[in-house]
Amino acid sequence: MRKLLIIIALMTFVLKASADVCVDSVASDGTRYLYCSYENTNTTDDNGINLMAISCKANKTDTTYMLSFILTQKYVFYSVPNKGKAYIKDVEGSIDSLVSVSSFGQHFLGNISEISPKYIIPKSAIPLIGKGVVKIRLELSKGYYDIEAENFNTEALQKQILDIERYLNGLKPKVDLLKGF
């Protein structure tokens, strides 16, 4: 009975750990794109909805990880500059910088502004995410935007990196669409 419970617990962990990759596609040139589901970074006093996720672009020669955000605020007029910086700090206080893929201007949904910046995660920053991120700072056209550890689940980012690596190594869950239907 104990072995059965351990097996069920492990299967549950593997299934939950593999649930974050929501898109796994391959382009005609063989480039593979993996996108994880967005993690909520809201605090109770935020006016908007703020989300982040890790994605990956892989080909035969290189793998590039990106950290993507969807930031919405009420009556705020910001953008992310071209090659804008983002900084991540791990639990040991180490800091690494990320660079935006391009400039990201805002667009409006009524009185809510939204920007969706994406930052390339350098290979040196992957271990920082593995240790646990305690703070992220995004450079904006008018200052910066901080996301503190209490506003997001650092384990979710760690899990997303592991998920993507699992998928790249061919270890992805088989989904039975008829199970429980």
C-alpha positions in Angstrom: 0.0 0.0 0.0 2.8 2.4 0.9 4.5 1.8 -2.5 1.3 2.5 -4.3 0.9 5.8 -2.4 4.5 6.8 -3.3 3.9 5.9 -7.0 0.6 7.9 -7.1 2.4 10.9 -5.4 5.3 10.7 -8.0 2.8 10.4 -10.9 0.9 13.4 -9.6 4.1 15.5 -9.2 5.3 14.5 -12.8 1.9 15.4 -14.3 1.7 18.7 -12.4 5.3 19.5 -13.2 4.6 18.9 -16.9 1.3 20.9 -17.1 2.9 24.3 -17.6 4.1 23.9 -21.2 1.0 24.9 -23.1 2.4 25.2 -26.6 5.0 22.9 -28.2 5.4 23.6 -31.9 8.0 23.0 -34.6 8.5 25.4 -37.6 9.2 24.2 -41.1 12.9 25.0 -40.6 13.1 22.7 -37.5 13.0 25.5 -34.9 11.0 24.4 -31.9 9.0 26.8 -29.8 7.8 26.1 -26.3 5.6 28.4 -24.3 4.6 28.0 -20.7 1.3 29.2 -19.2 1.5 32.6 -17.5 2.0 32.9 -13.7 0.0 35.7 -11.9 2.3 38.3 -10.3 -0.5 40.5 -8.8 -0.6 41.9 -5.4 -3.8 42.8 -3.7 -3.1 46.6 -4.2 -2.4 46.3 -7.9 -4.9 48.0 -10.2 -4.1 45.7 -13.1 -3.4 42.2 -14.1 0.3 41.2 -14.3 1.5 37.9 -15.6 4.8 36.3 -16.5 6.0 33.1 -18.1 9.1 31.4 -19.6 9.3 30.4 -23.2 12.0 28.8 -25.4 13.2 28.8 -29.0 15.4 25.8 -29.8 17.2 24.7 -33.0 20.0 22.3 -33.7 22.7 24.8 -32.6 21.2 26.9 -29.9 18.5 27.2 -27.2 17.2 30.6 -26.2 15.0 31.1 -23.1 12.8 34.2 -22.8 10.9 35.7 -19.8 7.6 37.2 -21.0 5.3 39.6 -19.2 1.8 41.0 -19.6 1.5 44.1 -17.5 -1.7 46.1 -17.2 -2.2 49.2 -15.2 -5.0 51.8 -14.9 -4.1 55.2 -16.4 -0.4 54.5 -16.6 1.5 55.5 -19.7 4.7 53.5 -20.0 6.7 51.5 -22.6 9.7 49.3 -22.6 12.7 50.8 -24.5 14.5 49.0 -27.3 17.0 46.7 -25.6 15.5 47.7 -22.3 17.0 45.9 -19.2 15.5 43.7 -16.7 17.3 42.4 -13.6 16.7 39.3 -11.6 18.0 38.7 -8.1 18.3 35.2 -6.6 18.1 34.1 -2.9 21.8 34.6 -2.5 21.7 38.2 -3.7 23.3 37.4 -7.1 22.0 39.6 -9.9 21.9 39.0 -13.6 20.6 41.2 -16.4 18.2 40.4 -19.2 17.7 42.4 -22.4 14.3 43.0 -24.1 13.8 41.4 -27.5 12.7 44.8 -28.9 10.8 47.9 -27.8 7.3 47.3 -26.5 4.8 50.1 -26.6 1.6 50.1 -24.8 -1.9 49.7 -26.1 -5.1 50.5 -24.4 -8.2 48.6 -23.5 -10.5 51.3 -22.3 -8.7 53.1 -19.5 -6.3 50.2 -18.9 -2.9 50.2 -20.6 -1.0 47.0 -21.4 2.5 46.2 -22.4 3.9 42.7 -23.2 7.7 42.8 -23.0 9.9 39.8 -23.6 13.4 39.5 -22.3 16.2 37.1 -23.4 17.4 35.0 -20.5 21.2 34.6 -20.8 22.6 31.2 -20.0 24.2 32.7 -16.9 20.8 33.6 -15.4 19.3 30.0 -15.7 21.1 28.9 -12.5 19.8 32.0 -10.7 16.3 31.0 -11.5 17.1 27.5 -10.4 18.2 28.8 -6.9 15.0 30.9 -6.6 14.2 34.5 -7.7 13.4 37.0 -5.0 13.0 40.1 -7.1 12.6 41.3 -10.8 13.1 44.9 -11.9 12.0 46.0 -15.4 13.3 49.1 -17.0 10.5 51.3 -18.3 10.5 54.5 -20.4 9.6 56.4 -17.2 11.5 54.6 -14.4 11.2 51.0 -13.4 8.7 48.4 -12.3 9.6 46.0 -9.4 8.1 42.6 -8.9 8.8 41.2 -5.4 9.0 37.5 -4.5 5.8 37.7 -2.5 4.0 38.7 -5.7 4.8 35.5 -7.6 5.6 31.9 -7.1 9.3 31.5 -7.7 8.8 27.7 -7.8 6.6 28.2 -10.8 9.5 29.8 -12.7 11.8 27.0 -11.6 9.2 24.4 -12.7 8.8 26.1 -16.1 12.5 25.8 -16.8 12.4 22.1 -15.8 9.3 21.6 -17.9 10.9 23.1 -21.0 14.0 21.0 -20.5 11.9 17.9 -20.1 10.1 18.7 -23.4 13.3 19.4 -25.2 14.6 16.0 -24.0 11.5 14.2 -25.2 10.0 13.6 -21.8 6.5 15.0 -22.1 3.2 13.6 -20.7 0.9 11.7 -23.0 -2.5 13.1 -22.8 -5.6 10.9 -23.1 -8.4 13.2 -24.3 -11.0 10.5 -23.5 -9.9 9.8 -19.9 -12.6 11.0 -17.6 -14.8 12.2 -20.4 
